[in-house]
Amino acid sequence: MCDMNYKEFKMINVGIIGVTGYAGEELIRILLNHPQVRITNLSAKIDKPLAIEQIFPKFSGRINLVCTLPDIKNIIASCELVFLALPHTVSMGLVPKLLKAGKKVIDLSADYRLKNTALYEKFYKLAHKDKPNIKKAVYGLPELYRVKIKGAKLLANPGCYPTAAILGLAPLVALDLLDLPSIIIDAKSGVSGAGRRADEAMLFAEVNEDFRAYKINVHQHSPEINQELSGLAGKKLAVTFVPHLLPLNKGILETIYVKKAKNVKLKAKNLQEMYKKFYQREPFVRIKKEGEYPRLKDVVGTNFCDIGIADFGESVIIVSAIDNLLKGASGQAVQNMNIMYNFPEAMGLL
């Protein structure tokens, strides 16, 4: 990539709405290193306009923009692509205006991930306000939907837990090798997965030296995981999903327990080769050697998803690890942008 002539690619102007959150901060960092992107608008729910270097001093001398309240007219005038790094239920109020103005949108919230609006209302406690655009939204998991992503105007960036879970399970589900009702996803995430917000449960004194499960089988990412795995399986399924909070800033590690379908007699070596073949063209999925399994230190700070597989005869254990703010959010959003604009997929990410 160092010898590539970037002049052959078009420079694009992008804006970030919700830039003061963890995902917004990561987007700035990544895009400042992207040779084909010019950041032209930064906005968030903020008391008064502030230079972005006042909010994030680490960007001092690298970007000369003021963060303001979102002004749709200014955003439309200055950007062709807009990243929405907003809390769930907020994006659907902005997307119709941006699409009507001919802008491309990458939404990092859950507002356009679920095709079933009744499920959205159940898990996010609010009726969806933009049902027509749900049908147009492309689910942005590049390893499964790259062709659709290329032509997307509205991209629904996947959730962090679902990214690790779906990538870990996709080969076995797609090839009909599992007893689908047996799937159990034991997931652990760092605190930044909850976003940058005031919450007593996220205070250092509450999280430090503790470890707990939460939202057992009722987490808002459950229907997203079920939706995508059901699509791969060609039949409806419902996994058991148990998230846990780690006393760490970043990272997701999921241990997934499954039983093989009847008469499936794949051995460990065959599983390794199958996973490698399934992901052989994927720049950000790495399959560990037999007997080796990912850890958070392998992936935090990267856009990689590392996967390890253990075979126990009738059952299989899969370990999948990502950085929740990169492959689980902002890194994957930029990966999707690269696909949408025909840039090299890893541009700005390696």
ABEGO torsion letter per residue (X at the ends): XAABBAAABBBBBBBBBGAABAAAAAAAAAAAABAABBBABBBBBBABBBBAAAABAAABGABBBBBBBBBAAAAAAABABBBBBBBBGAAAAAAAAAAAAGBBBBBABAAAABABAAAAAAAAGBBBABAAAAAABBBBBAAAAAAAAAABABBBBBBAAAAAAAAAAAAAAAAGABBAAABBBBBBBBAAAAEBBBBAAABAAAABGBBBBBGBGABAAAAAAAAAAAAAAGBBBBBBBBBBBBBBABEBBBBBBBBBBBGBABBAAAAAAAAAAAAAABAABBBBBBGBBBBAAAABGBABBBBBBBBAGABBBBBBBBBAABAABAAAAAAAAAAAAGBBAABGAX
